[in-house]
Amino acid sequence: MAVNPADSPVLGALYGTDAMRAAMGERAWLAAMLEVEVALAQAQSRLGIVPAEAAAAIAAGADVDRLNLGELARATANTGYPVVGLVKQLSALAGAEGGKWTHWGATTQDIMDTATVLQMRQGLALIRADLLLLNAALGRMARHHKTTVMAGRTHLQHALPVTFGYKVAVWLSPLISMVERLDQLRPRVERLQFGGAAGTLASLGTQGLQVQRELAQELGLALPDIPWHVARDGFAEAVGFLGLLAGALSKIATDVILLMQTEVAEVAEAHQAGRGGSSTMPQKRNPISCEYILAQSRGVHALVPQMLAAMAQDLERGTGPWQAEALAIGQAFNLTHGALLCARSIAEGLVVDPARMARNLASTGGLIAAEQVMMGLAPVLGRGEAHHIVNHACDVALAQGIPLAEALLADPQISARMPPGEVHALCAPENYLGQAMVFVDQVLARLG
């Protein structure tokens, strides 16, 4: 019955993860709403508002597996929200005495928002755990290939030599920042929502703030300075963070796809029998994990504007924007986690071919060292003249199919001023890595 492939029994194997679907799915949401209702009763019981026996009865009846989902769906269709039907069923499950005290002083959005917060807390914990594992794998790769020289490319063309470790460190650095961002945003996201009908807690009289504090403590959530029924920056920030993370992952996927091209072949996704195969071309080993990182990242990026638009809530209770959030939050979490696990698969099993990197680096006969040669000649000829001479030598090397060093030594302006050994040294890519390895060390130092 699933319409979204990420929730289907077949295509769900490619999009998202079972762990995140379990955390962010509807069953988990219903269970979280029951958890909030129980926590509210227990908090109020400690304050002497709700009888202890009633709170115990509410806790005993709050079993998601005992809910009549068909009846709940009909009630939801009628009222527009599931809480009315859920509270009715919970009240019945809690018995005559317990049922009188369910949902005391709360409003529908208090229960729904706080339940979503509980789900997001679990979802962010899953994201953080796998992000740390991804970063550790990339750190090992950057360290191992710190000195593995390869062609750096700009505009898809050979530019200057870099190391593969440097490239991996460029992937890794923003992901380390993602952990920092995640830890910073969680207190702003994992906040209690409890304000009553219009956010003033009027239904609880002078005990409203006490109940709010006790409920936040019961659920292990931060206490906001004011109810946020129509202030949605926390939820928008969480999904915005997922968009940033997905973007950083899609950078890795894009690079790996390009480096896996047959004509480049410097890296490859880990191979297992049949993975990435074609129904008609037996030789194919397609970049499947990369492709699904890109697909899922695009899905997340399409959902970020929906969350931003939903911040335009009207007056004290949104009429439409709030309801739109539910269409984005769970899917954004699920797709991001799916992309993250694909990235882990790449990082933990990437096949790197340093020999192919060396062959590709040498394929232009030293042209990749042109800037190095120019900077070496500049103190002798001046930068402008050095650029002109090296540019001409590059044209000669390309036209005649000879190495750059040979073209340079054929120019009297160079051969008269510089011995052949120095010219050949200037054309060696491994001598022009700048601070690449220092940058790798700096990123690894941040990783710890």
N, C-alpha and C positions, 0 to 999 in steps of 0.2 A: 504493500500500500504506500510505501515511501515515494514521495515526489522528488525530494532532494537526493541525488546520488550518494551524498555523504552519509545518509541515514538508511541506505538500502542494504539488504543482506548480501548482495553481490558486489556492487561498486563501492560499498562501504569499506571493502578491503583495501581500496586504493586511496580513499579520501578519509581523513580524520583517523581517530583511534577508538578502540572499544573503551579504553580507560576514560577518555574525555567524554564519550557519549554517555557513559555511566554517570559521570560527574555532572554533566550539563543537561541531561535528558529530562523528559517530562516526569518520569517516575521519581527521579532524584529531586525535582522541584516540588512535587507533591509531598514527598517525605520531608523536605526542608521546611515547607509550610507547617506541617504537623509539628516539627521540631520547634519552630518558633512559637506556636500555640502552647505547647507544653512548657517551654521556657518562660513564657509570659505568666502562665498559671503558677508555676513554681516560684517565680520572682515575687508575684503578688501574694502568694501564700506566706513567704518569709516576712512580708510587710504587714501581714494580718488583714489583707483585703479579701483574699479568697481562702475559704476553709482548706486546711491541709488535706482533708479527705477528698475534697473536690479536685484539688491539684493532682493527687495520686490517681484518682479515677480518670482524669483527662490523660495523664501519662500512660495509663494502662490501655486506654482505648486508641491511642494515636499510633496505629499500625497501618502503614500504607497499603499492605496487602489485604486489609479488611475493607478498604474503600470500594464502593460500587462505582466503577468507572463509567459505566453506561449512564447511571443516574446522575453522576457528577457532570458528564458531558451535556446532558439535557439541561441541567440547572445552569451550567456555564453559558450555553447558547441563549438561555432566557434572560440572564442578568448581565451578561457580558464579561463576567469575571468568575473564576473558579472558587473564590474564597467563601462566598455565601453557601454554596452547596457543600463545600468541604467542612465548614463549621457546623452545618446542619447534621452531617453524617458523624462528625466527631462528637457532637453533643449527644447523639443517640448512642454512640459506642461508649461514652463516658457514663451513661446511666442517668437516671432522673436527677440525682443530686449534683453529680459532676457536670452534667450538661448545662445546668443553670449558670455556670461560671465561665464557660468557654468564651474566648475572644473579648475578655472584659476590658473595655476602654480603648480597644484597638480599632483601626479602620482597615479596609481591604488592602490598600496600598502598603500599609505598614508590614503586613504579613507577606505580600508578594515580593516587595523590594528586599526585605531582609532575607527571605528565602533565596532570592537570586544572589545576594551578597554571600551567603553561605556556600552556594554553588561556585561562585567566582573564587572564593578563598581556596576551595579544593582544586579548581581549574588552574589557578595561578601557581599553586604548589606543584602540580604536575608539570607545568611549563618550566618552572625554576629547576626542578630536579633534572629534567632532560636537557635543559640548556647548559647546566653545569657539566654534564657528561659530554655534550657536544664540544664545549670549550676545552675540556681536558684532552679530547681526541685531537682537536686542531692544534693545541699546544704541543702535543707530542710530535705531530707532523711538522710544525714549524721548526721545532728544535732539531729534528732529524735532518731536515733539508735546508738548514740555515745557510749552507755553503753550496747548495746544488744550483749551479749557474744555468740560466735559461734566458730566452729572449723575452724582454718586456715589450708589450705591444700597446700602441695608441692608435686609434682609428682602425683597429684590426691589423695594423702593419707593424713590422719590427721597428722598435724605437730605440731603446737602450737595454743593455743587459741588466737583469735583476737576478735574484735567487728565488727558487720555489718556496723556500722558507719565508722570504719576504712577502710573497704573494699570499701565503696562508696567514701570515701575521696581519695583513690588510683585511682578510676575512674575519680574523679573530677579534681584532680591537673593538669594533662596534658591538660584538656579541658580549664582550666583557662589560661594555657600557650598558647593554641590555639588562644584565643582572643588577647593576647599580640602579638603573631606572625602575626595575621591578621592585626592588627592596624599598625604594623611596615612595613609590605610588601605593603600595599595599595598605598603609595606614589611611590613605585618603579614600580607598575603595572599600576596604573591609570595615565599614561603619554601620552601626545600627540605624535602622529607619523605624522611628516610633514617634508619632505625633498626633494620632487621632484624626478626626474628620478633616480639620483644616490646618493641622500642624501645631495647634496650641495646647494640646493635652487637656482641654477643658473638661473632658468627660471624667477625668480622675481628680478633679479639684486640686487641692493643695498637695496631693501625693503624686502628681504626674511626674515630676523630676526624679523622685525617689524610685518610682517604677522604671523609668527610663534607665537610670543608672544600674539598677539591680538586673534588669533584662540584658543590658550590654555586658555586664559581668558574667551572667549565666551563659551567654552565647560566645563569650570571648571576643567580642567586637569592640571597636573603638566607639567612644561616645561623641556624637557630633555636637557642635555648638548650637545647632538649630536643625529641626527636621528638614529634610531635603526632598520632599515630595516633588517639587518643581525646579530643583537645582540639580541637574543631572551630570555635572562635570566629572564626578567620580567614575560613573559607568562609561562616559565618553572617553575619559583618559585611559581606562583599562583597554577598551577596544582600539583606541589610538595606539597604545603600546603594542598590541598584537599586530597592528599594521606596520609599525616600525620593525618589529622582529621579523615579520614575514618578508619585508623588503630587504633586510640584511641577509636572510637565507636565500632570497632569489638572486642576490649578487653572486653567492657561491655557486648556485645552480647554473647561472648563465656562464660563468667562467669555465666550469667543468664541462658543460656541453660544448663550448667552443674548443677546449683543449682535447676533447674526445673525438673531434672530427678525424676522419680517416687520414686526411692530408697532414694533420698536426700530430695526433696520436701520442700526446705527452702524458696523459693520464687516462684512467678508465675506471668506471664504477666496478666494484667487486663483482666478479662473475659467479653465477651458479647456473646449473643446467637449466636451459629454457628461459632464463630471465632476460628480458629485453629482446626476445627473439621475434622473428617475423613469420607470418603464416605462409609466405611464399619465398622468402630469401633466407636460406639456412645460415648464411654468414653473418647476419645482423646481430649486433649486441648494442641495443639502443640505450640511451641514457635515461632509463625509466624513472629513477628516483629524482633526478633533476627535473624531468618533465612534470612530475607531480608536485614538486616544490613550487614550480612556476604557476601551475594551475591553481593550487590551493592559495598561494599568495595573492593571485589576482582576485580570487574569491573574497579574501579578507579585505583587500583594498577597496573592493566594491561596497563593503559593509561599513567601512569607517565613515563615509559621508552620511550614511543613514543615521548613525549615532550622533553625529554632530548636528544634523538637522533636527533630531529629536530633542535637542536642548531648548528649543523654542517652545517651552511649555506655557500654557495660558493660566494666568491668575494663580489660584491655590491648588488646582488639580488639572492636569493635562487632559485634553480631549482629543486624543489621536496620537500625538508624538510619543507619549509614554507607551502606548500599545505597540508602536512600531519597533521599540527596542527589543522586544521578545523575538522578533524575526531576525535580529542581527547577532545578539550576544552569544547564544549557544553555538551558532554556526561559525562565528569568528573564532571562538575558543577551539572548536573541533578542528577546523581547517588549519589553524596555526599549529596545533599539536601534531597533526598529520605531517605538515611540512617540516616540523622540527625533527620528527622521527626519521623522515627521509634524509634529512641533513646528517643526522647521526649515522645512518647507514653509509652515507658517502664518506664521512670523516673517518669512520672506524675501519673502512675496508678499501679506501681508494688505492688503486694500483698506480704507482708513479714510475715513469720510465726516464731516468736521468740520461741514459745513452741517447734516446730519441731527442731529448731536450738539447743535448750537445750537438747532435747532427743538424737540428733545425737552426740552432744558433749559428752554426758554421755555414749554413746553406747560402748565405748571401756573400760569401767570400770576404767577410770582414766589414761589410758596409754598416753593420750595426754599431761599429766603433767610430763612425764618422765624427760625431761630436767630440769624442775623446781625442781624435787626431787634431781637430780644429782647435780645441783648448790647449793641446800640446804645442801647436805651431803659433798660437796667438802671441806668446811673449816674444817670439822672434820676428813674426811678420805683421803683427797687429791683428786684432780680432776680425775686422772686416775683410782684410786681404786673405787671412787664413780661411775664413768661411768660403770666399770665392774660389780659392785654389782647391780646397777639399771638395767642394761641390762639383767642380770640373773633373776632378779625379774620380768621383763617384759616377759621373756620366760616362767617362771612359771605361771604367770597370764594367758597367752594365752593358755598354755597347760592344765591348770586345770579349766579354765573358771571362775577365781575369780578376784575381783577388785585388782588393783595394790597396794593399801594400805595394803590389807590383805597379799599379797605376800611379801611386804616389811617387815611387822611386823613379818612374819614367819622366817625372816633371823636374827639370833642372833647378827650379826655384826651391824644391825640397831637397833633392839629392845633394845640392851644393851646401846646404846648411845643416843636414841631419844625417848621421850614419845609418846604414840599413838596419842595424840592430835596434836602434831607437824607434825607427819607423815601424818595424814589426811588433815591438812592444806596445806601441800606441794602438796597433790594430788588434790586440789581444783583448777580447771582451772581459775576461776574468780580472783584468787590471782596472776596470772602470765600474766598480760596484758602489762607489760612493759610501754612504752610511747605511746601506741596506742591512747589514748584519747587526749594526748597532740598534737599528729600529726593531729588528726581531727581538733582540734582548730586552728592549724597553717594553714591548708588548708582553713578553713572557714574564717580566717582573710584575706587571699588573695582574697577570693571571695568578701568580703566587705559587 
